[in-house]
Amino acid sequence: MHSGVIALAVALNLLSAVLFYLAAPRQQWRSEALSAGVARPAAWSALAVSLLLWLTQAHVATALFAVLTLTMILFAVLPYLAAWRKLRSER
């Protein structure tokens, strides 16, 4: 396994989750959501490339597990980080 490829796969997975989050109408990072027509295809593309990179480094089941688990964790954490950021800025 090459750690650089895995780091790139994780970074693309992070980018994908952030783009999906920022395209959501109720996201809390920006005053208005990103254009879904631009952000969602870019997010899907980043997620697909992340999966492809994982597939070059691990078996199919391992790659799918890694991508799906990281995506679920990010989807759970990003709203909490946004709320925490909003609370800190109100102080």
Residue, then its C-alpha position, 0 to 999 in steps of 0.5 A: m500500500h502506498s500511503g500517498v495514494i491512500a492520503l489522496a483518496v481520503a482527501l478526495n473523500l473529504l472533498s466529496a462530503v464537504l461539497f455534498y454538505l455545502a450543496a444542501p439547502r440547510q447547510q450552516w457554513r455559508s450564507e447560501a448553499l452552493s449550486a447543486g448543479v455544480a457541487r453535486p456532480a463534482a462531489w460524485s466525481a471526487l467520490a468515484v475517484s476516491l473509490l478508484l484510488w482505494l481499489t488500487q490499494a485494497h480489495v473491493a470489499t475493503a475499498l467499499f468499506a473504507v469509502l462508505t465508512l469515511t463518508m458516513i462519518l463525515f456526513a455525521v460530523l460536518p453538521y456538528l462542526a458547522a453548529w459548533r462554529k456558529l456557536r463560537s462566532e456568536r460569543 
